[in-house]
Amino acid sequence: MFNKTSTFISTNQNPERKNHLSRFFRKIASSGPLLGVVPRPSRPLGISVTMRVKNEADWIKPTIQSIKDIADEIVIVDNGSTDGTFQILEELASLEKGLIKIWQKSDLDFCAFSNFALDQTTFNWIFKWDGDMVAHTTGKYAISRLRERILSLDCRRYYLIYLRHINLAGDIFHQNQKEMVHIEEYIHTYSKRVRYVHQQQYEAIKLPKYYRVLFWYEPYSFHVNIKPGRQMLLRYFWNAWLGLKDYKKYPTIESCVNDKIEESFGTKSWEEAQRICVQRACQNYIPYNPDLFGPYPDLLKPYLESPKYRLKYKDGKIVGRDEG
């Protein structure tokens, strides 16, 4: 079933088909720790999940519930949430003492947040996780099986592992046909030499040449990219804001939106721009097909019965969305 997803659209489709020479040299260099050329990983064997979150109240509970089966610790840095996310995190942390560790930082840029979280970790493996990703907890692709797979690797070497997850968008019943799956480097062996850096419009991971790259494309998780209209509007401008790198003029994404909103949407009203932004995005949405991508994770099934967000149809076409 899942092999079929290789034919479906992603903005980072099939990175395993690129950079063959670089990966060949990495494979050779990955023997460095075995030969004593570079120090071997020295941390305790286990998995530290890191999360950088802001305003993820809709999905943060199932997100964390789904990742518990893989984590020895969950390190979460909240970037000044205003929708109750941090209060939910405090509640969850009180129920999972020792497992969930939370910080609140609103004075760091996006790479600094990731590096701060990285610096708080304890274990040999780092698994970067988003506040709107929900993993399978049962079945063939349960996240616990991914844990077994990670911990079975040679702990004397360094690895970078790409994962591919299924994207939902608009509401829980739809996907964006331009980004039905997403591929990214989510897992790596800890080293002080690894840092997250700002490259062009994106955050990238910078690591030594002796990291071996692996590609694991089984569908362990879903990215629930279903957001309130305001967050969709902010996301519309996100890459442009990062690409400008002008944090004196635009210290926050909101300041960039205020300056660019009329040019992009023909209005200075955030409410009207949100409506237009959602309507535009809806043109790319298609129904989710479980025959291609498999069943929903168990922790998402309650949301199928009472969805907060629901796309509206007229004459067979999507015309907008209701937000509960």
C-alpha positions as CSV (number, residue, x, y, z in Angstrom):
1,M,0.0,0.0,0.0
2,F,2.4,2.7,1.2
3,N,4.9,2.1,-1.7
4,K,2.2,3.7,-3.9
5,T,2.7,7.0,-2.1
6,S,6.1,7.4,-3.8
7,T,4.1,8.5,-6.9
8,F,2.3,11.2,-5.0
9,I,3.3,14.8,-4.7
10,S,5.6,16.2,-2.2
11,T,7.8,19.4,-2.3
12,N,10.7,17.2,-1.3
13,Q,9.9,14.1,-3.4
14,N,12.4,11.3,-3.3
15,P,15.6,12.9,-1.8
16,E,17.1,9.4,-1.8
17,R,17.6,9.9,-5.5
18,K,19.8,12.9,-5.1
19,N,23.3,13.6,-3.8
20,H,24.5,10.1,-4.4
21,L,28.2,11.0,-4.3
22,S,27.9,12.9,-1.0
23,R,26.0,10.0,0.6
24,F,28.6,7.5,-0.7
25,F,31.4,9.4,1.1
26,R,29.2,9.8,4.2
27,K,28.8,6.0,4.2
28,I,32.5,5.5,4.1
29,A,33.2,8.2,6.7
30,S,30.6,6.7,9.0
31,S,33.2,4.1,9.9
32,G,35.3,6.8,11.5
33,P,34.0,6.2,15.0
34,L,34.8,2.4,14.7
35,L,38.4,3.2,13.6
36,G,38.9,5.7,16.3
37,V,39.2,8.7,13.9
38,V,36.3,10.5,15.6
39,P,34.8,10.0,19.1
40,R,32.0,7.5,19.3
41,P,28.6,8.6,20.6
42,S,28.8,8.6,24.4
43,R,25.3,9.4,25.6
44,P,23.0,6.8,27.2
45,L,21.1,4.8,24.7
46,G,17.6,6.1,24.4
47,I,15.4,8.6,22.4
48,S,14.9,12.2,23.3
49,V,12.0,13.8,21.4
50,T,12.3,17.5,20.9
51,M,9.4,19.8,20.1
52,R,9.2,23.5,19.3
53,V,5.5,24.6,19.6
54,K,3.3,27.7,19.4
55,N,-0.5,27.8,19.4
56,E,-1.1,24.1,18.9
57,A,-4.0,23.7,21.3
58,D,-6.0,21.8,18.8
59,W,-3.6,18.9,18.4
60,I,-1.0,19.0,21.2
61,K,-2.8,16.3,23.3
62,P,-3.0,13.6,20.7
63,T,0.5,14.6,19.5
64,I,2.1,13.9,22.8
65,Q,0.0,10.9,23.6
66,S,1.1,9.3,20.3
67,I,4.8,9.9,20.8
68,K,5.0,8.5,24.3
69,D,5.7,5.0,23.1
70,I,8.9,6.1,21.4
71,A,10.3,8.6,23.9
72,D,12.6,8.3,26.9
73,E,12.0,12.0,27.4
74,I,10.0,14.7,25.6
75,V,11.7,18.1,25.6
76,I,9.2,20.9,24.6
77,V,9.9,24.6,24.1
78,D,6.9,26.8,23.8
79,N,7.3,30.0,21.7
80,G,4.9,32.2,23.6
81,S,1.6,30.4,22.9
82,T,-1.6,32.5,23.5
83,D,-4.2,29.8,22.8
84,G,-3.8,27.7,26.0
85,T,-1.1,25.4,24.6
86,F,1.3,26.0,27.5
87,Q,-1.4,25.3,30.0
88,I,-2.2,22.0,28.3
89,L,1.5,21.2,28.4
90,E,1.7,21.9,32.1
91,E,-1.2,19.6,32.7
92,L,0.3,16.8,30.6
93,A,3.7,17.3,32.3
94,S,2.2,16.9,35.7
95,L,0.7,13.5,34.6
96,E,4.0,12.3,33.1
97,K,6.6,13.6,35.5
98,G,10.1,12.9,34.4
99,L,9.0,12.2,30.8
100,I,7.7,15.6,29.7
101,K,10.0,18.6,30.3
102,I,8.7,22.0,29.2
103,W,10.2,25.5,28.8
104,Q,8.6,28.8,27.8
105,K,10.8,31.0,25.6
106,S,9.5,33.9,23.5
107,D,12.8,35.7,23.0
108,L,14.6,33.3,20.6
109,D,14.5,33.0,16.8
110,F,13.3,29.8,15.2
111,C,16.7,28.1,14.9
112,A,17.6,29.2,18.4
113,F,14.5,27.5,19.7
114,S,15.5,24.2,18.1
115,N,19.1,24.4,19.3
116,F,17.8,25.3,22.8
117,A,15.7,22.2,22.9
118,L,18.5,20.1,21.5
119,D,20.8,21.3,24.4
120,Q,18.3,20.2,27.0
121,T,18.3,16.5,25.8
122,T,19.8,13.6,27.5
123,F,19.9,10.6,25.2
124,N,21.8,9.3,22.2
125,W,19.0,9.7,19.7
126,I,17.2,12.9,18.9
127,F,13.8,12.8,17.3
128,K,12.5,16.2,16.2
129,W,8.7,16.2,16.4
130,D,6.1,18.9,15.6
131,G,3.1,19.9,17.7
132,D,0.6,18.8,15.1
133,M,2.0,15.4,14.2
134,V,0.1,12.3,15.4
135,A,1.7,8.8,15.2
136,H,0.2,5.4,14.8
137,T,0.1,3.7,18.2
138,T,-1.2,0.3,17.0
139,G,-0.8,-1.9,13.9
140,K,2.0,-2.6,11.5
141,Y,3.4,1.0,11.7
142,A,3.0,1.7,15.4
143,I,5.6,4.2,16.6
144,S,6.9,1.7,19.1
145,R,8.1,-0.3,16.1
146,L,10.0,2.7,14.9
147,R,11.7,2.8,18.3
148,E,12.8,-0.8,18.0
149,R,14.2,0.0,14.6
150,I,16.1,3.0,15.7
151,L,17.6,1.3,18.8
152,S,18.7,-1.7,16.7
153,L,21.2,0.5,14.7
154,D,24.9,0.3,15.6
155,C,25.2,2.7,18.5
156,R,28.9,3.3,17.8
157,R,28.0,5.2,14.6
158,Y,26.3,8.4,13.8
159,Y,23.1,8.5,11.6
160,L,20.7,11.0,10.0
161,I,17.3,9.5,9.2
162,Y,14.7,10.9,6.9
163,L,11.0,10.0,7.6
164,R,8.0,10.5,5.4
165,H,4.6,11.3,6.9
166,I,1.1,11.7,5.5
167,N,-0.3,15.3,5.3
168,L,-3.9,16.3,6.2
169,A,-5.0,19.8,5.3
170,G,-8.1,22.0,5.6
171,D,-10.0,19.5,7.7
172,I,-9.4,16.0,8.8
173,F,-11.0,14.6,5.7
174,H,-8.8,16.3,3.1
175,Q,-5.3,16.7,1.8
176,N,-3.5,19.4,-0.1
177,Q,-2.8,17.8,-3.5
178,K,0.4,19.7,-3.8
179,E,1.8,18.3,-0.6
180,M,0.2,14.9,0.1
181,V,3.3,13.5,1.9
182,H,6.3,15.2,3.4
183,I,9.9,14.0,3.7
184,E,12.3,15.5,6.2
185,E,15.3,14.6,8.3
186,Y,13.6,14.0,11.7
187,I,16.1,11.7,13.5
188,H,19.8,12.0,14.2
189,T,22.4,10.7,16.6
190,Y,23.3,13.4,19.2
191,S,26.6,15.3,18.8
192,K,27.6,18.7,20.1
193,R,28.7,19.5,16.5
194,V,25.1,19.3,15.2
195,R,23.2,22.6,14.9
196,Y,20.1,23.9,13.3
197,V,20.9,26.8,11.0
198,H,19.0,29.3,8.9
199,Q,19.4,28.6,5.2
200,Q,17.5,30.8,2.7
201,Q,13.8,30.5,3.8
202,Y,14.2,27.4,5.9
203,E,15.7,25.8,8.9
204,A,18.3,23.1,8.1
205,I,20.3,20.7,10.2
206,K,24.1,21.0,9.9
207,L,26.1,18.0,10.9
208,P,29.6,16.4,10.4
209,K,30.4,14.4,7.3
210,Y,30.6,11.1,9.2
211,Y,26.8,10.9,9.6
212,R,25.3,8.2,7.5
213,V,22.0,9.0,5.8
214,L,19.1,6.6,5.9
215,F,15.6,6.9,4.3
216,W,12.7,5.2,6.1
217,Y,9.5,5.9,4.3
218,E,7.0,3.7,6.2
219,P,3.8,5.7,7.3
220,Y,4.4,6.0,11.0
221,S,2.8,9.4,11.4
222,F,0.3,12.0,10.1
223,H,1.0,15.7,9.9
224,V,-2.3,17.3,10.9
225,N,-1.8,20.6,9.1
226,I,-5.3,21.8,10.1
227,K,-5.1,25.3,11.5
228,P,-7.3,28.3,12.4
229,G,-7.6,30.9,9.7
230,R,-5.2,33.3,11.5
231,Q,-2.5,30.7,11.6
232,M,-3.0,29.9,8.0
233,L,-2.6,33.5,7.2
234,L,0.7,33.7,9.2
235,R,1.9,30.5,7.5
236,Y,1.2,32.1,4.1
237,F,3.8,34.8,4.8
238,W,6.2,32.5,6.8
239,N,8.8,31.7,4.1
240,A,8.8,35.2,2.8
241,W,9.5,36.5,6.3
242,L,12.4,34.1,6.9
243,G,13.8,34.8,3.4
244,L,14.0,38.5,4.2
245,K,16.1,37.9,7.3
246,D,15.4,41.5,8.2
247,Y,14.6,41.1,11.9
248,K,15.1,44.8,12.7
249,K,12.4,45.8,10.3
250,Y,10.3,42.7,10.9
251,P,11.1,41.3,14.4
252,T,8.0,39.1,14.3
253,I,6.0,37.4,11.6
254,E,3.0,39.6,12.6
255,S,4.9,42.7,11.7
256,C,5.7,41.3,8.3
257,V,2.1,40.4,7.7
258,N,1.0,44.0,8.7
259,D,3.3,45.4,6.0
260,K,2.5,42.9,3.3
261,I,-1.1,42.0,3.8
262,E,-2.7,44.6,1.5
263,E,-0.3,43.8,-1.3
264,S,-1.2,40.1,-1.2
265,F,-4.9,40.2,-0.3
266,G,-6.1,43.6,-1.3
267,T,-7.2,44.5,2.2
268,K,-5.6,45.7,5.5
269,S,-8.2,43.7,7.5
270,W,-6.8,40.5,9.0
271,E,-10.2,39.0,9.2
272,E,-10.9,39.5,5.6
273,A,-7.4,38.4,4.6
274,Q,-7.9,35.2,6.6
275,R,-11.1,34.5,4.7
276,I,-9.4,35.0,1.4
277,C,-6.4,33.0,2.4
278,V,-8.5,30.0,3.5
279,Q,-10.6,30.2,0.3
280,R,-7.5,30.2,-1.9
281,A,-6.0,27.2,0.0
282,C,-9.3,25.3,-0.4
283,Q,-8.8,25.2,-4.2
284,N,-5.9,22.7,-3.7
285,Y,-7.7,20.3,-1.3
286,I,-8.9,16.8,-2.3
287,P,-10.5,14.1,-0.2
288,Y,-8.2,11.9,1.9
289,N,-8.0,8.4,0.4
290,P,-7.3,5.6,3.0
291,D,-6.9,3.1,0.2
292,L,-3.7,4.9,-0.8
293,F,-2.4,6.1,2.5
294,G,-3.9,3.7,5.1
295,P,-6.2,4.2,8.1
296,Y,-6.1,7.2,10.4
297,P,-4.1,6.8,13.6
298,D,-6.3,5.7,16.5
299,L,-5.8,9.0,18.3
300,L,-7.3,10.9,15.4
301,K,-10.4,8.8,15.1
302,P,-12.4,10.7,17.8
303,Y,-11.9,13.9,15.7
304,L,-13.6,12.2,12.7
305,E,-16.9,12.0,14.7
306,S,-16.9,15.7,15.8
307,P,-14.5,17.7,13.7
308,K,-13.8,21.3,14.7
309,Y,-13.0,22.3,11.1
310,R,-15.2,21.2,8.1
311,L,-14.8,22.2,4.5
312,K,-18.0,23.5,2.7
313,Y,-19.1,22.2,-0.7
314,K,-21.4,23.7,-3.3
315,D,-22.2,22.0,-6.6
316,G,-19.4,19.5,-5.9
317,K,-16.7,22.2,-5.3
318,I,-15.1,23.4,-2.1
319,V,-16.2,27.0,-1.4
320,G,-14.9,27.6,2.1
321,R,-14.6,26.2,5.6
322,D,-16.5,26.3,8.9
323,E,-14.5,26.7,12.1
324,G,-16.1,25.4,15.2
